[in-house]
Amino acid sequence: MVRHLQIHLIQHHRISLPSFAAVLILIGFALLQAAAAAAGPLSSRPGWAVHPTTKPYAQLIRDVITATKAQGLVVVTQAGPTKAAAARGITIPGNRVIGVFNNDYAVRVLRRSTAAMIEAPIRLYVTEDENGDATLSYKTAQNVFAPYLADGGQELADIAIELDQHLDAIAQNAVRSAP
C-alpha cells in the first residue's frame, strides 16, 4: 500500500522521494505521539493486581528489586523500551518489566506441567505515570497458571497461591512509603 501511494504521489503530484519520506516520518511521529497520549496509566483489570504509588519510577524499581530478594525470589530478567526509545530520540514514560522466580518453584512447576514453565518468570510491571509517580502491576500467578491446571492439578494451583503470597508481599513492601 505504501509503495502504491509512493508511486501515485511521485507520478501524479510530482512529489520527490525525499519529500515523500519526510511526510512518512512526520506521519509516523504523529501516530506515535497519539498512541503515547492514549495509553494512560494502568487500571484494575481481571486477574491483575495494580498498585499506584507516589514514588518516582526509578525508586519503585529499586524497591521492587529489594522486596523481591527479601521474599526469597530472584530477579531473573529486566526489560523495557524506555532507554532504547530515548536512544532513537523518542521520549516515552518509564516502563520496566521485571521477571521474578526461583529454582525451587521452577522444579516444582516442571514436575506438574512442562507447558506451565513458559510462564516463568512471573512478571512485575513498573510504569511511570504522567505526573512522575509510578505504578506496580502484575498478573496474579493464579491467573497466569490457570490454563495449565488441567495438567498440573491441585499441586500447581497450590504453587500459584504460594507465588501470589510472595507477589503480594513484594508489592506491599515495594509500594510502602519510606518512614
C-alpha positions, 0 to 999 in steps of 0.5 A, spaced: 500 500 500 505 504 501 509 503 495 502 504 491 501 511 494 509 512 493 508 511 486 501 515 485 504 521 489 511 521 485 507 520 478 501 524 479 503 530 484 510 530 482 512 529 489 520 527 490 522 521 494 525 525 499 519 529 500 515 523 500 519 520 506 519 526 510 511 526 510 512 518 512 516 520 518 512 526 520 506 521 519 509 516 523 511 521 529 504 523 529 501 516 530 506 515 535 505 521 539 497 519 539 498 512 541 503 515 547 497 520 549 492 514 549 495 509 553 494 512 560 496 509 566 494 502 568 487 500 571 484 494 575 483 489 570 481 481 571 486 477 574 491 483 575 493 486 581 495 494 580 498 498 585 499 506 584 504 509 588 507 516 589 514 514 588 518 516 582 519 510 577 526 509 578 525 508 586 519 503 585 524 499 581 529 499 586 524 497 591 521 492 587 528 489 586 529 489 594 522 486 596 523 481 591 530 478 594 527 479 601 521 474 599 526 469 597 525 470 589 530 472 584 530 477 579 531 473 573 530 478 567 529 486 566 526 489 560 523 495 557 523 500 551 524 506 555 532 507 554 532 504 547 526 509 545 530 515 548 536 512 544 532 513 537 530 520 540 523 518 542 521 520 549 516 515 552 514 514 560 518 509 564 516 502 563 520 496 566 518 489 566 521 485 571 521 477 571 521 474 578 522 466 580 526 461 583 529 454 582 525 451 587 518 453 584 521 452 577 522 444 579 516 444 582 512 447 576 516 442 571 514 436 575 506 438 574 506 441 567 512 442 562 507 447 558 506 451 565 514 453 565 513 458 559 510 462 564 516 463 568 518 468 570 512 471 573 512 478 571 512 485 575 510 491 571 513 498 573 510 504 569 511 511 570 505 515 570 504 522 567 505 526 573 512 522 575 509 517 580 509 510 578 505 504 578 506 496 580 502 491 576 502 484 575 498 478 573 496 474 579 500 467 578 493 464 579 491 467 573 497 466 569 497 458 571 490 457 570 490 454 563 495 449 565 491 446 571 488 441 567 495 438 567 498 440 573 492 439 578 491 441 585 499 441 586 500 447 581 494 451 583 497 450 590 504 453 587 500 459 584 497 461 591 504 460 594 507 465 588 501 470 589 503 470 597 510 472 595 507 477 589 503 480 594 508 481 599 513 484 594 508 489 592 506 491 599 513 492 601 515 495 594 509 500 594 510 502 602 512 509 603 519 510 606 518 512 614 
